[in-house]
Amino acid sequence: MLYPFAAAAVAINLFMLGLMGPAVGLPALSPILSLALSLPLGVPASWLAARWLRHLLDEAGR
């Protein structure tokens, strides 16, 4: 259930990182390329977010 939010966060962060690319001599990332890269990267991001959320819930239950 967290995947759409995690993938969107990854896409935004990749696009913002891609805007800094020209400052170090790399090409800028387009919004479409950022979205395409965020689809596979959203899986580990949502898994990590779920683990973090489970940890927070476990600590709140103590």
PDB file of N, CA, C, O and CB in Angstrom:
ATOM      1  N   MET A   1       0.815  -1.197   0.000  1.00  0.00           N
ATOM      2  CA  MET A   1       0.000   0.000   0.000  1.00  0.00           C
ATOM      3  C   MET A   1       0.862   1.266   0.000  1.00  0.00           C
ATOM      4  O   MET A   1       0.387   2.334  -0.384  1.00  0.00           O
ATOM      5  CB  MET A   1      -0.929  -0.004   1.203  1.00  0.00           C
ATOM      6  N   LEU A   2       2.101   1.158   0.419  1.00  0.00           N
ATOM      7  CA  LEU A   2       2.975   2.328   0.451  1.00  0.00           C
ATOM      8  C   LEU A   2       3.671   2.589  -0.881  1.00  0.00           C
ATOM      9  O   LEU A   2       4.262   3.651  -1.073  1.00  0.00           O
ATOM     10  CB  LEU A   2       4.008   2.160   1.531  1.00  0.00           C
ATOM     11  N   TYR A   3       3.606   1.622  -1.806  1.00  0.00           N
ATOM     12  CA  TYR A   3       4.371   1.731  -3.043  1.00  0.00           C
ATOM     13  C   TYR A   3       4.089   3.014  -3.839  1.00  0.00           C
ATOM     14  O   TYR A   3       5.048   3.665  -4.254  1.00  0.00           O
ATOM     15  CB  TYR A   3       4.083   0.541  -3.906  1.00  0.00           C
ATOM     16  N   PRO A   4       2.840   3.414  -4.075  1.00  0.00           N
ATOM     17  CA  PRO A   4       2.628   4.635  -4.872  1.00  0.00           C
ATOM     18  C   PRO A   4       3.259   5.868  -4.234  1.00  0.00           C
ATOM     19  O   PRO A   4       3.795   6.729  -4.932  1.00  0.00           O
ATOM     20  CB  PRO A   4       1.140   4.876  -5.068  1.00  0.00           C
ATOM     21  N   PHE A   5       3.195   5.951  -2.912  1.00  0.00           N
ATOM     22  CA  PHE A   5       3.768   7.116  -2.241  1.00  0.00           C
ATOM     23  C   PHE A   5       5.293   7.074  -2.255  1.00  0.00           C
ATOM     24  O   PHE A   5       5.948   8.100  -2.441  1.00  0.00           O
ATOM     25  CB  PHE A   5       3.261   7.199  -0.802  1.00  0.00           C
ATOM     26  N   ALA A   6       5.846   5.894  -2.058  1.00  0.00           N
ATOM     27  CA  ALA A   6       7.302   5.757  -2.080  1.00  0.00           C
ATOM     28  C   ALA A   6       7.846   6.007  -3.487  1.00  0.00           C
ATOM     29  O   ALA A   6       8.861   6.685  -3.645  1.00  0.00           O
ATOM     30  CB  ALA A   6       7.720   4.357  -1.588  1.00  0.00           C
ATOM     31  N   ALA A   7       7.185   5.472  -4.497  1.00  0.00           N
ATOM     32  CA  ALA A   7       7.632   5.684  -5.877  1.00  0.00           C
ATOM     33  C   ALA A   7       7.528   7.158  -6.265  1.00  0.00           C
ATOM     34  O   ALA A   7       8.397   7.673  -6.968  1.00  0.00           O
ATOM     35  CB  ALA A   7       6.804   4.822  -6.848  1.00  0.00           C
ATOM     36  N   ALA A   8       6.485   7.834  -5.818  1.00  0.00           N
ATOM     37  CA  ALA A   8       6.357   9.271  -6.105  1.00  0.00           C
ATOM     38  C   ALA A   8       7.449  10.062  -5.404  1.00  0.00           C
ATOM     39  O   ALA A   8       8.003  10.997  -5.981  1.00  0.00           O
ATOM     40  CB  ALA A   8       4.974   9.790  -5.674  1.00  0.00           C
ATOM     41  N   ALA A   9       7.763   9.699  -4.171  1.00  0.00           N
ATOM     42  CA  ALA A   9       8.836  10.386  -3.451  1.00  0.00           C
ATOM     43  C   ALA A   9      10.180  10.154  -4.130  1.00  0.00           C
ATOM     44  O   ALA A   9      10.996  11.071  -4.227  1.00  0.00           O
ATOM     45  CB  ALA A   9       8.893   9.913  -1.992  1.00  0.00           C
ATOM     46  N   VAL A  10      10.411   8.929  -4.599  1.00  0.00           N
ATOM     47  CA  VAL A  10      11.652   8.629  -5.317  1.00  0.00           C
ATOM     48  C   VAL A  10      11.727   9.440  -6.606  1.00  0.00           C
ATOM     49  O   VAL A  10      12.788   9.962  -6.948  1.00  0.00           O
ATOM     50  CB  VAL A  10      11.751   7.118  -5.628  1.00  0.00           C
ATOM     51  N   ALA A  11      10.611   9.550  -7.323  1.00  0.00           N
ATOM     52  CA  ALA A  11      10.591  10.310  -8.583  1.00  0.00           C
ATOM     53  C   ALA A  11      10.910  11.781  -8.334  1.00  0.00           C
ATOM     54  O   ALA A  11      11.685  12.386  -9.075  1.00  0.00           O
ATOM     55  CB  ALA A  11       9.216  10.178  -9.276  1.00  0.00           C
ATOM     56  N   ILE A  12      10.323  12.348  -7.307  1.00  0.00           N
ATOM     57  CA  ILE A  12      10.581  13.761  -6.998  1.00  0.00           C
ATOM     58  C   ILE A  12      12.034  13.962  -6.616  1.00  0.00           C
ATOM     59  O   ILE A  12      12.678  14.906  -7.075  1.00  0.00           O
ATOM     60  CB  ILE A  12       9.663  14.252  -5.862  1.00  0.00           C
ATOM     61  N   ASN A  13      12.557  13.070  -5.772  1.00  0.00           N
ATOM     62  CA  ASN A  13      13.950  13.203  -5.352  1.00  0.00           C
ATOM     63  C   ASN A  13      14.920  12.998  -6.509  1.00  0.00           C
ATOM     64  O   ASN A  13      15.933  13.692  -6.595  1.00  0.00           O
ATOM     65  CB  ASN A  13      14.257  12.212  -4.246  1.00  0.00           C
ATOM     66  N   LEU A  14      14.623  12.052  -7.400  1.00  0.00           N
ATOM     67  CA  LEU A  14      15.481  11.857  -8.575  1.00  0.00           C
ATOM     68  C   LEU A  14      15.457  13.072  -9.480  1.00  0.00           C
ATOM     69  O   LEU A  14      16.497  13.483  -9.994  1.00  0.00           O
ATOM     70  CB  LEU A  14      15.048  10.619  -9.358  1.00  0.00           C
ATOM     71  N   PHE A  15      14.284  13.651  -9.681  1.00  0.00           N
ATOM     72  CA  PHE A  15      14.189  14.831 -10.542  1.00  0.00           C
ATOM     73  C   PHE A  15      14.962  16.000  -9.942  1.00  0.00           C
ATOM     74  O   PHE A  15      15.686  16.698 -10.653  1.00  0.00           O
ATOM     75  CB  PHE A  15      12.718  15.224 -10.758  1.00  0.00           C
ATOM     76  N   MET A  16      14.812  16.217  -8.636  1.00  0.00           N
ATOM     77  CA  MET A  16      15.550  17.305  -7.990  1.00  0.00           C
ATOM     78  C   MET A  16      17.060  17.057  -8.042  1.00  0.00           C
ATOM     79  O   MET A  16      17.840  17.985  -8.256  1.00  0.00           O
ATOM     80  CB  MET A  16      15.092  17.466  -6.532  1.00  0.00           C
ATOM     81  N   LEU A  17      17.460  15.810  -7.847  1.00  0.00           N
ATOM     82  CA  LEU A  17      18.874  15.460  -7.959  1.00  0.00           C
ATOM     83  C   LEU A  17      19.358  15.659  -9.392  1.00  0.00           C
ATOM     84  O   LEU A  17      20.485  16.100  -9.618  1.00  0.00           O
ATOM     85  CB  LEU A  17      19.110  14.004  -7.512  1.00  0.00           C
ATOM     86  N   GLY A  18      18.492  15.331 -10.365  1.00  0.00           N
ATOM     87  CA  GLY A  18      18.833  15.522 -11.767  1.00  0.00           C
ATOM     88  C   GLY A  18      18.975  16.983 -12.149  1.00  0.00           C
ATOM     89  O   GLY A  18      19.702  17.308 -13.088  1.00  0.00           O
ATOM     90  N   LEU A  19      18.292  17.870 -11.437  1.00  0.00           N
ATOM     91  CA  LEU A  19      18.452  19.298 -11.703  1.00  0.00           C
ATOM     92  C   LEU A  19      19.816  19.801 -11.270  1.00  0.00           C
ATOM     93  O   LEU A  19      20.304  20.804 -11.791  1.00  0.00           O
ATOM     94  CB  LEU A  19      17.368  20.088 -11.001  1.00  0.00           C
ATOM     95  N   MET A  20      20.435  19.112 -10.318  1.00  0.00           N
ATOM     96  CA  MET A  20      21.781  19.497  -9.869  1.00  0.00           C
ATOM     97  C   MET A  20      22.863  18.868 -10.733  1.00  0.00           C
ATOM     98  O   MET A  20      24.038  19.209 -10.598  1.00  0.00           O
ATOM     99  CB  MET A  20      21.990  19.093  -8.411  1.00  0.00           C
ATOM    100  N   GLY A  21      22.480  17.954 -11.621  1.00  0.00           N
ATOM    101  CA  GLY A  21      23.445  17.277 -12.479  1.00  0.00           C
ATOM    102  C   GLY A  21      24.316  18.207 -13.309  1.00  0.00           C
ATOM    103  O   GLY A  21      25.529  18.004 -13.360  1.00  0.00           O
ATOM    104  N   PRO A  22      23.748  19.222 -13.964  1.00  0.00           N
ATOM    105  CA  PRO A  22      24.581  20.110 -14.774  1.00  0.00           C
ATOM    106  C   PRO A  22      25.645  20.865 -13.968  1.00  0.00           C
ATOM    107  O   PRO A  22      26.648  21.294 -14.539  1.00  0.00           O
ATOM    108  CB  PRO A  22      23.704  21.099 -15.485  1.00  0.00           C
ATOM    109  N   ALA A  23      25.454  21.032 -12.695  1.00  0.00           N
ATOM    110  CA  ALA A  23      26.451  21.731 -11.874  1.00  0.00           C
ATOM    111  C   ALA A  23      27.737  20.921 -11.746  1.00  0.00           C
ATOM    112  O   ALA A  23      28.809  21.484 -11.525  1.00  0.00           O
ATOM    113  CB  ALA A  23      25.881  22.025 -10.482  1.00  0.00           C
ATOM    114  N   VAL A  24      27.633  19.601 -11.884  1.00  0.00           N
ATOM    115  CA  VAL A  24      28.824  18.758 -11.779  1.00  0.00           C
ATOM    116  C   VAL A  24      29.183  18.107 -13.116  1.00  0.00           C
ATOM    117  O   VAL A  24      29.985  17.175 -13.161  1.00  0.00           O
ATOM    118  CB  VAL A  24      28.611  17.682 -10.721  1.00  0.00           C
ATOM    119  N   GLY A  25      28.591  18.598 -14.193  1.00  0.00           N
ATOM    120  CA  GLY A  25      28.940  18.135 -15.528  1.00  0.00           C
ATOM    121  C   GLY A  25      28.119  16.965 -16.046  1.00  0.00           C
ATOM    122  O   GLY A  25      28.454  16.404 -17.089  1.00  0.00           O
ATOM    123  N   LEU A  26      27.067  16.585 -15.358  1.00  0.00           N
ATOM    124  CA  LEU A  26      26.193  15.512 -15.819  1.00  0.00           C
ATOM    125  C   LEU A  26      24.986  16.097 -16.542  1.00  0.00           C
ATOM    126  O   LEU A  26      24.636  17.255 -16.310  1.00  0.00           O
ATOM    127  CB  LEU A  26      25.739  14.631 -14.637  1.00  0.00           C
ATOM    128  N   PRO A  27      24.347  15.326 -17.407  1.00  0.00           N
ATOM    129  CA  PRO A  27      23.139  15.839 -18.050  1.00  0.00           C
ATOM    130  C   PRO A  27      21.974  15.873 -17.054  1.00  0.00           C
ATOM    131  O   PRO A  27      21.938  15.096 -16.100  1.00  0.00           O
ATOM    132  CB  PRO A  27      22.772  14.973 -19.277  1.00  0.00           C
ATOM    133  N   ALA A  28      21.044  16.765 -17.283  1.00  0.00           N
ATOM    134  CA  ALA A  28      19.859  16.877 -16.428  1.00  0.00           C
ATOM    135  C   ALA A  28      18.913  15.711 -16.720  1.00  0.00           C
ATOM    136  O   ALA A  28      18.813  15.250 -17.857  1.00  0.00           O
ATOM    137  CB  ALA A  28      19.136  18.245 -16.651  1.00  0.00           C
ATOM    138  N   LEU A  29      18.226  15.244 -15.685  1.00  0.00           N
ATOM    139  CA  LEU A  29      17.219  14.188 -15.854  1.00  0.00           C
ATOM    140  C   LEU A  29      15.886  14.820 -16.231  1.00  0.00           C
ATOM    141  O   LEU A  29      15.466  15.809 -15.629  1.00  0.00           O
ATOM    142  CB  LEU A  29      17.073  13.337 -14.554  1.00  0.00           C
ATOM    143  N   SER A  30      15.236  14.254 -17.215  1.00  0.00           N
ATOM    144  CA  SER A  30      13.908  14.733 -17.587  1.00  0.00           C
ATOM    145  C   SER A  30      12.884  14.182 -16.601  1.00  0.00           C
ATOM    146  O   SER A  30      13.152  13.190 -15.924  1.00  0.00           O
ATOM    147  CB  SER A  30      13.550  14.317 -19.045  1.00  0.00           C
ATOM    148  N   PRO A  31      11.720  14.811 -16.511  1.00  0.00           N
ATOM    149  CA  PRO A  31      10.680  14.276 -15.628  1.00  0.00           C
ATOM    150  C   PRO A  31      10.243  12.857 -16.021  1.00  0.00           C
ATOM    151  O   PRO A  31       9.939  12.041 -15.151  1.00  0.00           O
ATOM    152  CB  PRO A  31       9.473  15.201 -15.639  1.00  0.00           C
ATOM    153  N   ILE A  32      10.211  12.567 -17.309  1.00  0.00           N
ATOM    154  CA  ILE A  32       9.810  11.238 -17.774  1.00  0.00           C
ATOM    155  C   ILE A  32      10.846  10.196 -17.364  1.00  0.00           C
ATOM    156  O   ILE A  32      10.481   9.107 -16.922  1.00  0.00           O
ATOM    157  CB  ILE A  32       9.622  11.231 -19.306  1.00  0.00           C
ATOM    158  N   LEU A  33      12.120  10.513 -17.503  1.00  0.00           N
ATOM    159  CA  LEU A  33      13.171   9.586 -17.105  1.00  0.00           C
ATOM    160  C   LEU A  33      13.165   9.388 -15.593  1.00  0.00           C
ATOM    161  O   LEU A  33      13.406   8.282 -15.109  1.00  0.00           O
ATOM    162  CB  LEU A  33      14.542  10.093 -17.571  1.00  0.00           C
ATOM    163  N   SER A  34      12.893  10.445 -14.853  1.00  0.00           N
ATOM    164  CA  SER A  34      12.803  10.311 -13.399  1.00  0.00           C
ATOM    165  C   SER A  34      11.656   9.386 -13.000  1.00  0.00           C
ATOM    166  O   SER A  34      11.804   8.566 -12.094  1.00  0.00           O
ATOM    167  CB  SER A  34      12.619  11.686 -12.749  1.00  0.00           C
ATOM    168  N   LEU A  35      10.519   9.517 -13.671  1.00  0.00           N
ATOM    169  CA  LEU A  35       9.384   8.621 -13.406  1.00  0.00           C
ATOM    170  C   LEU A  35       9.711   7.174 -13.778  1.00  0.00           C
ATOM    171  O   LEU A  35       9.360   6.244 -13.052  1.00  0.00           O
ATOM    172  CB  LEU A  35       8.146   9.091 -14.181  1.00  0.00           C
ATOM    173  N   ALA A  36      10.378   6.996 -14.903  1.00  0.00           N
ATOM    174  CA  ALA A  36      10.726   5.642 -15.341  1.00  0.00           C
ATOM    175  C   ALA A  36      11.700   4.982 -14.373  1.00  0.00           C
ATOM    176  O   ALA A  36      11.582   3.789 -14.093  1.00  0.00           O
ATOM    177  CB  ALA A  36      11.328   5.674 -16.750  1.00  0.00           C
ATOM    178  N   LEU A  37      12.652   5.740 -13.864  1.00  0.00           N
ATOM    179  CA  LEU A  37      13.614   5.185 -12.911  1.00  0.00           C
ATOM    180  C   LEU A  37      12.991   4.940 -11.549  1.00  0.00           C
ATOM    181  O   LEU A  37      13.446   4.072 -10.803  1.00  0.00           O
ATOM    182  CB  LEU A  37      14.800   6.112 -12.767  1.00  0.00           C
ATOM    183  N   SER A  38      11.955   5.696 -11.219  1.00  0.00           N
ATOM    184  CA  SER A  38      11.347   5.543  -9.897  1.00  0.00           C
ATOM    185  C   SER A  38      10.485   4.283  -9.788  1.00  0.00           C
ATOM    186  O   SER A  38      10.227   3.813  -8.680  1.00  0.00           O
ATOM    187  CB  SER A  38      10.507   6.764  -9.574  1.00  0.00           C
ATOM    188  N   LEU A  39      10.042   3.737 -10.904  1.00  0.00           N
ATOM    189  CA  LEU A  39       9.201   2.536 -10.846  1.00  0.00           C
ATOM    190  C   LEU A  39       9.932   1.355 -10.210  1.00  0.00           C
ATOM    191  O   LEU A  39       9.396   0.751  -9.281  1.00  0.00           O
ATOM    192  CB  LEU A  39       8.733   2.157 -12.246  1.00  0.00           C
ATOM    193  N   PRO A  40      11.139   0.997 -10.676  1.00  0.00           N
ATOM    194  CA  PRO A  40      11.825  -0.108  -9.988  1.00  0.00           C
ATOM    195  C   PRO A  40      12.418   0.302  -8.644  1.00  0.00           C
ATOM    196  O   PRO A  40      12.512  -0.527  -7.738  1.00  0.00           O
ATOM    197  CB  PRO A  40      12.923  -0.658 -10.870  1.00  0.00           C
ATOM    198  N   LEU A  41      12.818   1.558  -8.499  1.00  0.00           N
ATOM    199  CA  LEU A  41      13.408   2.003  -7.232  1.00  0.00           C
ATOM    200  C   LEU A  41      12.357   2.211  -6.147  1.00  0.00           C
ATOM    201  O   LEU A  41      12.701   2.321  -4.970  1.00  0.00           O
ATOM    202  CB  LEU A  41      14.183   3.292  -7.444  1.00  0.00           C
ATOM    203  N   GLY A  42      11.091   2.267  -6.524  1.00  0.00           N
ATOM    204  CA  GLY A  42      10.028   2.416  -5.533  1.00  0.00           C
ATOM    205  C   GLY A  42       9.820   1.176  -4.691  1.00  0.00           C
ATOM    206  O   GLY A  42       9.317   1.267  -3.571  1.00  0.00           O
ATOM    207  N   VAL A  43      10.201   0.006  -5.216  1.00  0.00           N
ATOM    208  CA  VAL A  43      10.025  -1.247  -4.471  1.00  0.00           C
ATOM    209  C   VAL A  43      10.903  -1.276  -3.223  1.00  0.00           C
ATOM    210  O   VAL A  43      10.379  -1.486  -2.129  1.00  0.00           O
ATOM    211  CB  VAL A  43      10.349  -2.452  -5.367  1.00  0.00           C
ATOM    212  N   PRO A  44      12.234  -1.070  -3.341  1.00  0.00           N
ATOM    213  CA  PRO A  44      13.023  -1.069  -2.104  1.00  0.00           C
ATOM    214  C   PRO A  44      12.698   0.119  -1.199  1.00  0.00           C
ATOM    215  O   PRO A  44      12.813   0.017   0.022  1.00  0.00           O
ATOM    216  CB  PRO A  44      14.503  -1.061  -2.436  1.00  0.00           C
ATOM    217  N   ALA A  45      12.298   1.232  -1.786  1.00  0.00           N
ATOM    218  CA  ALA A  45      11.947   2.390  -0.960  1.00  0.00           C
ATOM    219  C   ALA A  45      10.694   2.117  -0.142  1.00  0.00           C
ATOM    220  O   ALA A  45      10.616   2.510   1.022  1.00  0.00           O
ATOM    221  CB  ALA A  45      11.742   3.632  -1.834  1.00  0.00           C
ATOM    222  N   SER A  46       9.714   1.446  -0.740  1.00  0.00           N
ATOM    223  CA  SER A  46       8.494   1.139   0.017  1.00  0.00           C
ATOM    224  C   SER A  46       8.765   0.056   1.056  1.00  0.00           C
ATOM    225  O   SER A  46       8.171   0.082   2.134  1.00  0.00           O
ATOM    226  CB  SER A  46       7.363   0.691  -0.933  1.00  0.00           C
ATOM    227  N   TRP A  47       9.645  -0.888   0.759  1.00  0.00           N
ATOM    228  CA  TRP A  47      10.016  -1.910   1.735  1.00  0.00           C
ATOM    229  C   TRP A  47      10.704  -1.265   2.945  1.00  0.00           C
ATOM    230  O   TRP A  47      10.405  -1.606   4.089  1.00  0.00           O
ATOM    231  CB  TRP A  47      10.942  -2.968   1.087  1.00  0.00           C
ATOM    232  N   LEU A  48      11.628  -0.333   2.684  1.00  0.00           N
ATOM    233  CA  LEU A  48      12.309   0.359   3.787  1.00  0.00           C
ATOM    234  C   LEU A  48      11.335   1.227   4.577  1.00  0.00           C
ATOM    235  O   LEU A  48      11.432   1.300   5.802  1.00  0.00           O
ATOM    236  CB  LEU A  48      13.462   1.223   3.249  1.00  0.00           C
ATOM    237  N   ALA A  49      10.412   1.876   3.904  1.00  0.00           N
ATOM    238  CA  ALA A  49       9.416   2.694   4.601  1.00  0.00           C
ATOM    239  C   ALA A  49       8.513   1.829   5.469  1.00  0.00           C
ATOM    240  O   ALA A  49       8.141   2.231   6.571  1.00  0.00           O
ATOM    241  CB  ALA A  49       8.573   3.490   3.597  1.00  0.00           C
ATOM    242  N   ALA A  50       8.157   0.646   4.981  1.00  0.00           N
ATOM    243  CA  ALA A  50       7.316  -0.263   5.762  1.00  0.00           C
ATOM    244  C   ALA A  50       8.061  -0.776   6.990  1.00  0.00           C
ATOM    245  O   ALA A  50       7.479  -0.899   8.067  1.00  0.00           O
ATOM    246  CB  ALA A  50       6.853  -1.443   4.896  1.00  0.00           C
ATOM    247  N   ARG A  51       9.344  -1.075   6.829  1.00  0.00           N
ATOM    248  CA  ARG A  51      10.150  -1.517   7.980  1.00  0.00           C
ATOM    249  C   ARG A  51      10.249  -0.402   9.018  1.00  0.00           C
ATOM    250  O   ARG A  51      10.142  -0.658  10.218  1.00  0.00           O
ATOM    251  CB  ARG A  51      11.570  -1.949   7.524  1.00  0.00           C
ATOM    252  N   TRP A  52      10.453   0.833   8.561  1.00  0.00           N
ATOM    253  CA  TRP A  52      10.569   1.963   9.468  1.00  0.00           C
ATOM    254  C   TRP A  52       9.246   2.185  10.208  1.00  0.00           C
ATOM    255  O   TRP A  52       9.231   2.440  11.412  1.00  0.00           O
ATOM    256  CB  TRP A  52      10.981   3.234   8.696  1.00  0.00           C
ATOM    257  N   LEU A  53       8.138   2.085   9.469  1.00  0.00           N
ATOM    258  CA  LEU A  53       6.822   2.261  10.069  1.00  0.00           C
ATOM    259  C   LEU A  53       6.533   1.155  11.082  1.00  0.00           C
ATOM    260  O   LEU A  53       5.976   1.428  12.145  1.00  0.00           O
ATOM    261  CB  LEU A  53       5.740   2.283   8.984  1.00  0.00           C
ATOM    262  N   ARG A  54       6.902  -0.086  10.771  1.00  0.00           N
ATOM    263  CA  ARG A  54       6.709  -1.197  11.703  1.00  0.00           C
ATOM    264  C   ARG A  54       7.524  -0.961  12.972  1.00  0.00           C
ATOM    265  O   ARG A  54       7.048  -1.236  14.074  1.00  0.00           O
ATOM    266  CB  ARG A  54       7.108  -2.541  11.045  1.00  0.00           C
ATOM    267  N   HIS A  55       8.746  -0.456  12.824  1.00  0.00           N
ATOM    268  CA  HIS A  55       9.573  -0.146  13.991  1.00  0.00           C
ATOM    269  C   HIS A  55       8.912   0.918  14.864  1.00  0.00           C
ATOM    270  O   HIS A  55       8.903   0.799  16.089  1.00  0.00           O
ATOM    271  CB  HIS A  55      10.966   0.325  13.550  1.00  0.00           C
ATOM    272  N   LEU A  56       8.362   1.953  14.239  1.00  0.00           N
ATOM    273  CA  LEU A  56       7.693   3.016  14.990  1.00  0.00           C
ATOM    274  C   LEU A  56       6.468   2.471  15.716  1.00  0.00           C
ATOM    275  O   LEU A  56       6.221   2.829  16.867  1.00  0.00           O
ATOM    276  CB  LEU A  56       7.287   4.168  14.052  1.00  0.00           C
ATOM    277  N   LEU A  57       5.700   1.609  15.053  1.00  0.00           N
ATOM    278  CA  LEU A  57       4.519   1.030  15.682  1.00  0.00           C
ATOM    279  C   LEU A  57       4.896   0.114  16.845  1.00  0.00           C
ATOM    280  O   LEU A  57       4.212   0.088  17.868  1.00  0.00           O
ATOM    281  CB  LEU A  57       3.700   0.258  14.653  1.00  0.00           C
ATOM    282  N   ASP A  58       5.986  -0.637  16.685  1.00  0.00           N
ATOM    283  CA  ASP A  58       6.447  -1.497  17.765  1.00  0.00           C
ATOM    284  C   ASP A  58       6.884  -0.691  18.977  1.00  0.00           C
ATOM    285  O   ASP A  58       6.605  -1.070  20.115  1.00  0.00           O
ATOM    286  CB  ASP A  58       7.587  -2.372  17.288  1.00  0.00           C
ATOM    287  N   GLU A  59       7.569   0.420  18.737  1.00  0.00           N
ATOM    288  CA  GLU A  59       8.003   1.256  19.841  1.00  0.00           C
ATOM    289  C   GLU A  59       6.818   1.952  20.515  1.00  0.00           C
ATOM    290  O   GLU A  59       6.829   2.156  21.729  1.00  0.00           O
ATOM    291  CB  GLU A  59       9.010   2.289  19.349  1.00  0.00           C
ATOM    292  N   ALA A  60       5.816   2.310  19.747  1.00  0.00           N
ATOM    293  CA  ALA A  60       4.633   2.969  20.334  1.00  0.00           C
ATOM    294  C   ALA A  60       3.824   1.990  21.174  1.00  0.00           C
ATOM    295  O   ALA A  60       3.120   2.399  22.097  1.00  0.00           O
ATOM    296  CB  ALA A  60       3.741   3.571  19.229  1.00  0.00           C
ATOM    297  N   GLY A  61       3.920   0.698  20.860  1.00  0.00           N
ATOM    298  CA  GLY A  61       3.159  -0.299  21.590  1.00  0.00           C
ATOM    299  C   GLY A  61       3.786  -0.712  22.914  1.00  0.00           C
ATOM    300  O   GLY A  61       3.157  -1.412  23.707  1.00  0.00           O
ATOM    301  N   ARG A  62       4.998  -0.292  23.154  1.00  0.00           N
ATOM    302  CA  ARG A  62       5.682  -0.677  24.399  1.00  0.00           C
ATOM    303  C   ARG A  62       5.169   0.071  25.585  1.00  0.00           C
ATOM    304  O   ARG A  62       5.643  -0.141  26.701  1.00  0.00           O
ATOM    305  CB  ARG A  62       7.157  -0.455  24.283  1.00  0.00           C
TER     306      ARG A  62
END
